[in-house]
Amino acid sequence: MNVPLIDLTTQHRNLRAEINLALQAVLDRGDFILGQDVTRLEDEFAAYCGAKYAIGVDSGLSALELSLRALGVGAGDEVIVPAHTFTATAAAATLAGATPVFVDVDPQTWTIDPARIEDAITERTKAIIPVHLYGLPADMNAILRVAEKHNLVVVEDACQAHGAKYHGQRTGSIGHAAGFSFYPTKNLGGCGDGGIVTTSDEKVAGTIRALRNCGQTAKNVHELLPLNHRLDSMQAAILRVKLKYLDEMVASRRRLAAHYTRLLAGLSVMLPAEPPGYEHVYHLYVIRSQNRDALQAHLKDRGVGTAVHYPNPVHLQPFYSNGTNRRGQFPVAEKICDEILSLPMYPELTEEQVEIVAAEIATALVPSVQGR
Ligand SMILES: Cc1ncc(COP(=O)(O)O)c(C=O)c1O
């Protein structure tokens, strides 16, 4: 039996009738741009996260960029980001006109290491973007303490962490603002691009609402930078259907992750951490092996889909290395990128499929592909 890394078709087959009705309603109303479904999704998602406001935008990257802009981050400023993340985290700072400054990650949780943030702070530092990577919240209390001490704003990169909790608080309600992605593979994914900002700051929410819509503070009053980053009503309609099932889908991911963890415990691979008080939502179930490439090749051979999120830390991406060799600068992130492997994970995956994957990993690790 083949086990794909992800399956986007089963979920849509299950929800087809509801989604069709929702899309038909948009067609009947014709409110394609910032229509009723966008406003309702914003209210529902804000309530879900425990934030006062949500503003629908066209991608997770836009959500982060507009959050920074609305919080006053711009040219000449520095924004602290983890070295191990998807490049869009750093790109948000770049697009806002600022400079991303990388910080290494924690070797156990793989999220930004709060103990290293202070060393990266200069008089130009304005913001920190902690990333709730793979669905595990970053250590927000420690990060907020540093931010408060240095008068910095905190924008959560929650693009992979819809529904995750940190000491009882949902991601999206902890920092000054948060950006979520609705990219189709995400825990709450649309059928195309989309994103949303959450914040409890009324002024920030108003600024983002204007920025996403050609800088308009009122109809035909273009007071701010005239960008277009609107979420469209068709995506919002689909996302409203799926939001109703998000907790169920998260519960399924957590159940499958626990099954993986039970089956893989004792093998020579490192498993994802979930410190006390954290609720991981397993956007990705990622393991580490010192023989990652051989393990991945074996799984491919046996029909198991895997991927590497991400093969290179951001400071080594050509755009951010500025033609210089920055290898060695963030050794934890670099080592993680050499060892990580994402296993099949989606709510409709079965326990039997998890058992197949785990059995193949066990076979691969004995004796020729021995990992850590
Ligand atoms: C951690 C992280 N940040 C930012 C983004 C950007 O989201 P989008 O692809 O919707 O722009 C993504 C998703 O791809 C992500 O995984």
The ligand as an SDF file (V2000), in Angstrom:
LIG
                    3D

 16 16  0  0  0  0  0  0  0  0999 V2000
    6.3330   29.2000    8.5020 C   0  0  0  0  0  0  0  0  0  0  0  0
    5.6790   29.8340    7.3070 C   0  0  0  0  0  0  0  0  0  0  0  0
    5.6860   31.1710    7.1810 N   0  0  0  0  0  0  0  0  0  0  0  0
    5.1040   31.7890    6.1470 C   0  0  0  0  0  0  0  0  0  0  0  0
    4.4640   31.0840    5.1510 C   0  0  0  0  0  0  0  0  0  0  0  0
    3.8980   31.8200    3.9910 C   0  0  0  0  0  0  0  0  0  0  0  0
    2.5670   31.5010    3.7310 O   0  0  0  0  0  0  0  0  0  0  0  0
    2.0040   31.6400    2.2330 P   0  0  0  0  0  0  0  0  0  0  0  0
    2.5810   30.5280    1.4350 O   0  0  0  0  0  0  0  0  0  0  0  0
    0.5300   31.5430    2.4030 O   0  0  0  0  0  0  0  0  0  0  0  0
    2.4310   32.9920    1.7470 O   0  0  0  0  0  0  0  0  0  0  0  0
    4.4060   29.6850    5.2430 C   0  0  0  0  0  0  0  0  0  0  0  0
    3.6870   28.8530    4.2680 C   0  0  0  0  0  0  0  0  0  0  0  0
    4.0050   28.5090    3.2390 O   0  0  0  0  0  0  0  0  0  0  0  0
    5.0500   29.0490    6.3330 C   0  0  0  0  0  0  0  0  0  0  0  0
    5.0570   27.7130    6.4310 O   0  0  0  0  0  0  0  0  0  0  0  0
  1  2  1  0
  2  3  1  0
  2 15  2  0
  3  4  2  0
  4  5  1  0
  5  6  1  0
  5 12  2  0
  6  7  1  0
  7  8  1  0
  8  9  2  0
  8 10  1  0
  8 11  1  0
 12 13  1  0
 12 15  1  0
 13 14  2  0
 15 16  1  0
M  END
$$$$
